[in-house]
Amino acid sequence: MAVNIEAYQQLKKELNTKNVTLVAVSKFKPAEDIQTLYDLGQRDFGENFVQELLLKQQLLPKDIRWHFIGHLQSNKVKYIAPFIHLIHGVDSEKLLKEIDKQGAKNNRIISCLLQVFIADEETKFGFDEAELSQLKDIAQLEHVRIKGFMGMASFSEDKEKVSTEFRRLQNIFSKPPSNLNAELSTLSMGMSGDYESAIKEGSNMVRIGSLLFGQRNIKTS
């Protein structure tokens, strides 16, 4: 399926009126599809896998703002540190320190979101509220800037359940633990199936893939 240009234009219009940033999730999609949205003015794109991101970053315009939205392993940070715009899924103190280390090597400050576990599903990553309060030495990380939080709600048809989970993260965002020593500006919540609920609960950044690019053909071999 080609890029759904009409859906993109309608979504951008809707999000612009609400001051919500659209991250177009382009994993498993060819560079040509990303270029199509780029030509329409889209600049924020999200990828889940380091190797795929590196290939696309080489092929596509250099003013794209790349977001890493997958589970990032510490040993892969060095590959994206020179150019990444925002890392969404920081879920451990070890990863924060590695990002700081690689930021220093590249003489840049890397913006990050702390991933907070808000769903009932065991497969989700992230800090819980108590763990956020226990993070230490944040002020010592001179090459990391914590911009806010990212969260993923349960994959559920129960809209009230999903809204409650988003609301939980918005409450943390509005009154963050004092140890973070950060002026938080970004709350990344909501994907293709639940972004409307996320925005109602305070999200100002959504990660949308299938609405724009169609379903992904994932290779299993």
Secondary structure, DSSP 8 states (H G I E B T S, - for coil): ----HHHHHHHHHHHHHTT-EEEEE-TT--HHHHHHHHHTT--EEEES-HHHHHHHHHHS-TT-EEEE-S---GGGHHHHTTT-SEEEEE--HHHHHHHHHHHHHTTS-EEEEEEB--SS-TT---B-HHHHHH---GGG-TTEEEEEEEE-----S-HHHHHHHHHHHHHHHHS--GGG-----EEEE--TTTHHHHHHTT-SEEEE-HHHH-S------
